[in-house]
Amino acid sequence: MSSPVQMAIRGLLVTSATLGLGQAALASSTAGPATFAWGLAAENINTQTFNYKSPDFSQGGLTTGGLQSINSDGVIASVNAWADPVAGVFKAINSVQMTGSVPTSISESYARLDMNDTVRISGPGALATLTLTMDYDTTFSGLGLSPFERVGQISHFMQVDSSRYVTASYVTDNPAFDPNAQCQDFGSDGVFCPPEAQQKLTFTASADKGLFKEWALGGPNGVYSNGDVDNGRYTGQVLLSLQVPTGVDIDLSFTIYSGARCFHLANCALTTDASHSDYIGLRLDEGYSFASSNGYRYLGTAAAVPEPAGVWLAGLGLMVATVFARRVRKG
């Protein structure tokens, strides 16, 4: 199984390859260097009803545009998400539900934000301490699986995922550079360049936190799980702190992923509630300041003020439950 961070970074690929979203899963809304993507899949194999939904390029913006939901005869997938790269905010609620007697249905919901930026730090010294933070607050519900008879050779599992990743890198002149130094070609083993032969030096640092859980059919007990979370609330902070030179371009990259998946199951109801996540922050020592090439402010938790979007995010659980209840009553 992939690690939580690998799953987050490869979220779009996993979705399209596993659930058949194809090119639709790759659709996204882009605002400059920030890309916001989301996708839904609901496949009811028993009734041969298949529905998929992804962003409409004509709408633009870094939001799902409110609650988005699809329903394939009781197999439901919903998402409500938005992002504000300038403040450094990403929020999402992903929900999947289904009932039935034959465990072959598929439902998936995901949302993802990718941000890239370049900052330059100014201050009294040649070096500054740059601290990047990603505060998260995610609640999972619906996890747990009981043994049942496998259908043919197919896989049966459920997954929740709430992951975030940050990297910072910069390039500086190499003070030990020797123009007479030579690189050595070792043929099939590649080319080796000693430090003194490199005119520029690249420094990279990263940090991440993946909240992931999978329950699957199999193993000596009939079912097994992997991952480090369970039903409940998880809060914390990803922190990346490093010394960087002033007056040099620092490249920053952030990825946040939120999703839920029921795969070849009959009774499954999962929610990944990241409506109180994530907040991206940037801190410097007193006397230092930064300039962002994209005008990003990186407010961190200072951006956690009531916003209109919070109203419709909070209502997702009720709205989805209402749709689901109606389907059950009609059945």
Secondary structure by P-SEA (a helix, b strand, c coil): cccaaaaaaaaaaaaaacccccccccbbbbcccbbbbbbbbbbcccccbbbbbbbcccccccccccccccccccbbbbbbcccccccbbbbbbbbbbcccccccbbbbbbcbbbbbbbbbbbccccbbbbbbbbbbbbbbcbbbbbbcccccccccccccccbbbbbbbcccccccccccbbbbbccccccccccccccbbbbbbbcccccccccccccccccccccccccbbbbbbbbbbbbbbccbbbbbbbbbbbbcccccccbbbbbbcccccbbbbccccccbbbbbcccccccccccccccaaaaaaaaaaaaaaaaaaaaaaac
